[in-house]
Structures are given as structure tokens and as C-alpha cells.
Amino acid sequence: MLTALLTVEEAARVCNVSRSRMYHIVAAREIAVHVIGRSVRISEEDLNAYLAGRRRYSKNEIIQVAADRAARHIEHGNGGKAVRPARNTF
């Protein structure tokens, strides 16, 4: 699958960060890159994955996730309590 490859400068503009900050992110290997000769490129797919991993959720989203998890526990008959799996005893 082919996706558009962005330069580090273009990716920085998309993320609204400085060029040097984006190079720092690349150097720290926080984002996957493609090295072509001496050029560094970032695919749109990798940039989206990086941004999704950096997302901070709102308080309401966190409350909703907790409520959904509790509902799943209740559906499984354990009264809303998380149940630990049995430990392996070898």
C-alpha cells in the first residue's frame, strides 16, 4: 500500500511544531520513518499513528470508558468487579 511520504518539515507543519522539535521526535525514534539515501520521510499513516498514540482523552471520555468496562463485567456475572485470571502454578 502506498501512502504519501512527507518531509520532516512538512510533518512538523502538519503537527504545528517546530522543525527542530520534529527532528528530535525522529531522533528519539518516537515515530517510524523511511530513510531514502540521506533523506528522511514520514508516511501519513505513521504520522497519524504517532498522533493517535499521543492523544489525551477528556475527563468525559475516561468516565465513559470506565462505565463501559464496568458494564461488561456486570454482563459476565461478577457484579462489576474485575476478576484476575488464575496464576499458572507449574
Beta strands, then each sheet from edge to edge (+ up, - down):
strand 1: 5-7
strand 2: 34-36
strand 3: 39-43
sheet 1: 1+ 3- 2+
end
